Amino acid sequence: MINPEVIHVEGEQNGEEGCLSFPGIFTPVERSLRAVVRAHDINGKEIEIDETELTARCMLHETDHCDGIVFLDKMSALKRELVKRKIKKLQKAGKWIAK
C-alpha cells in the first residue's frame, strides 16, 4: 500500500500487538474491528482494501507508522515506562541491539 489513507473504521477489538521495531515487546492495543484503507498499488493504481479483525489491525498498525505513531504510544505512561526499563535491561545484557 503506497500512501495509505484510512477512510473508514468501525467496531472495536482488543488484542496483543508487537512490532519488528521493538522485538520481544507485546502489549494489548485497542483497534477498530474493521478498516477501509485507500492507497495505490506498485503500479500507481488506486486500490481500496476493506478488511476485518487481524488484517484490519495490521493495516491500522502500519498506517500509524506513516503518521509517526508506534504501538508504544498507545500504552499508558506507566506501562510505557515499564517497557523502557525492560529495553534498558535487555540492552545491558546485550540482548537488545538498537538500530
N, C-alpha and C positions, 0 to 999 in steps of 0.2 A: 504494500500500500504506500503510494507516494503522496505526500501532503494530505494525510488523512484528516477528515473533519467529522466529528461526531454530530450527527444531525438529529438523533432521537434516542432516548433511553427510557426504559420503564421497568418497574418491578425492583425487587431487592434480592440480593444473595450475599451471604457472608461466608467467606472461606479463607483458608490459609493461602498466603502468597509468599513467593520468594522471588529473587531476581538474580540474574547472572552477575550483576554489578555488586551484589552482596552475598557471595556464596556462603551457604550454611545458615543464613538468617531467614526465618519464616515467621509470619505473624498473620493473625486474622485481619482481613480487609473487607469492608463493605463495598460492594459494587452493584451496579444495576444488573438485573437478570437478563435483560435484552438490550442490545445496542445495534443501531443502524449507523454505519460509517460510509461516508462518501470519500473516494480517493481516486487516484489514477494508477493504472497498471504500468508495467515496464514499457509498454508501447505508447503511453500517454493517453490511453483511452479512459474516460471516466467510468468508474465502476461504483456500485453500491452494494455493500455487504450487510445483510440482516441476520444476526446470529443471537443465540441464547446461551446461557449457562457458562461453561468453561471457555468457549470460543469468545463470547462477549467479554468475559473477564480478561482474557488475553488481549483483545483489541483495545479495551479501555486502559489496561496497564501500559501497553505500548504507546498509545496516543498521549498518555500522561507524560511519557518521556519526551515527546515532541514539545510539550509545554513546560519542560524543565522540572517535572514532578517525579519523584521516586516514591516507591511504596512506603519508605520510612516516613515520608511527610504525612502519611495517613494515620500514623500512630499518635498516641498521646505523648506529651512531652516526657512523662516519666518512663514510658516504655521505650521511647527513642533514646533516652539517656542510658537505660539498661543495655540496649543494643550497642551503643557506642562503647560502653565499658567492655562488653563481650568482644568487640572487634579489637580493642586495645590489648586485651588479654591474649587473644589469638595472635596478634602482631608480635607481642613479646615472646611468645612461644615459637615464633617462626612458622606459624600455620596460616597466616593471612598475609598475602603479598599485595600491597596497594599498587594499583596501576595508574 
